[in-house]
Amino acid sequence: MKDIIYDMDKMKSKEQEICKNVPIHKKQAAAEYLKKALTDYDYLQLLRLYRDHLINKSESGNWFVSYHFNVGMNIRNLLRNENFGEEYFGFNLDFIYVELLEMAIGVR
């Protein structure tokens, strides 16, 4: 288990390093698109998930990890469909979509 946590910490560091080099205007454009694409219901549900994570402090440290495959796939596909995909950022959306989502719902 300790090795898994260490690997996750290494991966998170790599993601942060990659993402910090993305120009802010690129991030803002993608986040603004997401903000407009989310329904009021989606927005409130995402805020609830984020709040619940802060209250419960999940083991992973990432509030969205449990939703990576179902909701996360839809978010990444929304971004891709509007040309905010891998070609736009230059790397896999897995590294940045949560940050963009946080920007869109106003918690980052």
C-alpha positions as a Markdown table, in Angstrom:
| # | Residue | x | y | z |
|---|---|---|---|---|
| 1 | Met | 0.0 | 0.0 | 0.0 |
| 2 | Lys | 2.8 | 2.4 | 0.8 |
| 3 | Asp | 4.3 | 1.9 | -2.7 |
| 4 | Ile | 0.9 | 2.7 | -4.3 |
| 5 | Ile | 0.7 | 6.0 | -2.3 |
| 6 | Tyr | 4.3 | 6.8 | -3.2 |
| 7 | Asp | 3.5 | 6.2 | -6.9 |
| 8 | Met | 0.4 | 8.4 | -6.7 |
| 9 | Asp | 2.4 | 11.2 | -5.1 |
| 10 | Lys | 5.0 | 10.9 | -7.8 |
| 11 | Met | 2.3 | 11.0 | -10.5 |
| 12 | Lys | 0.6 | 14.0 | -8.8 |
| 13 | Ser | 4.0 | 15.8 | -8.8 |
| 14 | Lys | 4.4 | 15.1 | -12.5 |
| 15 | Glu | 0.9 | 16.3 | -13.3 |
| 16 | Gln | 1.5 | 19.5 | -11.4 |
| 17 | Glu | 4.8 | 20.1 | -13.2 |
| 18 | Ile | 3.2 | 19.6 | -16.6 |
| 19 | Cys | 0.1 | 21.7 | -15.9 |
| 20 | Lys | 2.0 | 24.7 | -14.4 |
| 21 | Asn | 3.6 | 25.2 | -17.8 |
| 22 | Val | 0.3 | 25.6 | -19.6 |
| 23 | Pro | -0.4 | 29.3 | -20.3 |
| 24 | Ile | -3.2 | 30.6 | -18.1 |
| 25 | His | -5.2 | 31.9 | -21.1 |
| 26 | Lys | -5.5 | 28.3 | -22.4 |
| 27 | Lys | -6.7 | 27.1 | -19.1 |
| 28 | Gln | -9.2 | 29.9 | -18.7 |
| 29 | Ala | -10.6 | 29.4 | -22.2 |
| 30 | Ala | -11.2 | 25.7 | -21.5 |
| 31 | Ala | -12.6 | 26.4 | -18.0 |
| 32 | Glu | -15.0 | 29.0 | -19.4 |
| 33 | Tyr | -16.3 | 26.6 | -21.9 |
| 34 | Leu | -16.9 | 24.0 | -19.2 |
| 35 | Lys | -18.6 | 26.6 | -17.0 |
| 36 | Lys | -21.1 | 27.3 | -19.8 |
| 37 | Ala | -21.5 | 23.6 | -20.7 |
| 38 | Leu | -22.5 | 22.6 | -17.2 |
| 39 | Thr | -26.1 | 22.7 | -16.2 |
| 40 | Asp | -27.1 | 24.3 | -12.9 |
| 41 | Tyr | -27.7 | 20.8 | -11.6 |
| 42 | Asp | -24.3 | 19.6 | -12.7 |
| 43 | Tyr | -22.7 | 22.7 | -11.2 |
| 44 | Leu | -24.4 | 22.1 | -7.8 |
| 45 | Gln | -23.6 | 18.4 | -7.8 |
| 46 | Leu | -19.9 | 19.1 | -8.5 |
| 47 | Leu | -19.8 | 21.6 | -5.7 |
| 48 | Arg | -21.4 | 19.1 | -3.4 |
| 49 | Leu | -18.8 | 16.5 | -4.3 |
| 50 | Tyr | -16.0 | 19.0 | -3.7 |
| 51 | Arg | -17.5 | 20.0 | -0.3 |
| 52 | Asp | -18.0 | 16.4 | 0.8 |
| 53 | His | -14.4 | 15.7 | 0.0 |
| 54 | Leu | -13.2 | 18.6 | 2.1 |
| 55 | Ile | -15.4 | 17.4 | 5.0 |
| 56 | Asn | -14.4 | 13.7 | 4.7 |
| 57 | Lys | -10.8 | 14.1 | 3.5 |
| 58 | Ser | -10.6 | 11.1 | 1.2 |
| 59 | Glu | -7.4 | 9.0 | 1.2 |
| 60 | Ser | -6.5 | 9.8 | -2.4 |
| 61 | Gly | -6.2 | 13.6 | -1.8 |
| 62 | Asn | -8.0 | 14.1 | -5.1 |
| 63 | Trp | -11.7 | 14.9 | -4.7 |
| 64 | Phe | -12.6 | 13.6 | -8.1 |
| 65 | Val | -10.7 | 10.3 | -8.3 |
| 66 | Ser | -13.9 | 8.2 | -7.6 |
| 67 | Tyr | -15.6 | 9.8 | -10.6 |
| 68 | His | -12.6 | 9.6 | -13.1 |
| 69 | Phe | -14.1 | 6.9 | -15.3 |
| 70 | Asn | -17.8 | 7.9 | -15.4 |
| 71 | Val | -18.2 | 11.7 | -15.0 |
| 72 | Gly | -14.5 | 12.4 | -15.8 |
| 73 | Met | -14.9 | 10.7 | -19.2 |
| 74 | Asn | -17.8 | 12.9 | -20.0 |
| 75 | Ile | -15.9 | 16.0 | -19.0 |
| 76 | Arg | -12.9 | 15.1 | -21.0 |
| 77 | Asn | -15.1 | 14.3 | -24.0 |
| 78 | Leu | -16.8 | 17.7 | -23.7 |
| 79 | Leu | -13.4 | 19.3 | -23.8 |
| 80 | Arg | -12.3 | 17.3 | -26.8 |
| 81 | Asn | -15.5 | 18.0 | -28.7 |
| 82 | Glu | -14.8 | 21.8 | -28.4 |
| 83 | Asn | -11.1 | 21.4 | -29.4 |
| 84 | Phe | -9.8 | 21.7 | -25.9 |
| 85 | Gly | -8.3 | 18.2 | -26.1 |
| 86 | Glu | -4.8 | 16.6 | -26.1 |
| 87 | Glu | -3.7 | 18.6 | -29.2 |
| 88 | Tyr | -4.7 | 21.9 | -27.6 |
| 89 | Phe | -2.8 | 21.2 | -24.4 |
| 90 | Gly | -0.1 | 18.9 | -25.8 |
| 91 | Phe | -0.6 | 16.1 | -23.3 |
| 92 | Asn | -3.3 | 13.7 | -22.0 |
| 93 | Leu | -6.3 | 15.5 | -20.5 |
| 94 | Asp | -6.1 | 13.2 | -17.5 |
| 95 | Phe | -3.4 | 15.6 | -16.2 |
| 96 | Ile | -5.5 | 18.7 | -16.4 |
| 97 | Tyr | -9.2 | 18.1 | -16.6 |
| 98 | Val | -9.8 | 18.2 | -12.8 |
| 99 | Glu | -7.9 | 21.6 | -12.5 |
| 100 | Leu | -10.1 | 22.9 | -15.4 |
| 101 | Leu | -13.2 | 21.6 | -13.7 |
| 102 | Glu | -12.2 | 23.3 | -10.4 |
| 103 | Met | -11.7 | 26.6 | -12.3 |
| 104 | Ala | -15.1 | 26.1 | -13.9 |
| 105 | Ile | -17.0 | 25.6 | -10.6 |
| 106 | Gly | -15.0 | 28.4 | -8.9 |
| 107 | Val | -13.0 | 26.4 | -6.3 |
| 108 | Arg | -9.6 | 27.1 | -7.8 |
